Amino acid sequence: MNDRPASFPSPAEPIASDIEAATKRLMQALDALESAVERRREADRDEDELASRIQALGADRSRLADELDGSLVKSRKLERVNREIAERLDGAIETIREVLGAAADDEDGAEGEDGEDDDAGENE
């Protein structure tokens, strides 16, 4: 019936092994593709997270710049007010010194007059 010897494989066997090998390569390629897709998704998530962080840092930077500007304005105002107060205090101190000096001069003059009368009375 069959003219071929039994030791040779039938023509269907090489085709089946080729199909199995091709299927195995296809499965490996699909696994590699799936791994690549997952890595890409992870990279995209990381990129999105990084973009969100950059946006948050930008917002923080803007807020801090505004706060710094406000602090600088407040600091300059405080320095100006401090100078005004120091000038007023210097003026008040000078006025007090003048008043104390005038009062001391008046006391010295009054004591001098009283002292001369007392000395004159003793000599008499």
Beta strands, then each sheet from edge to edge (+ up, - down):
end
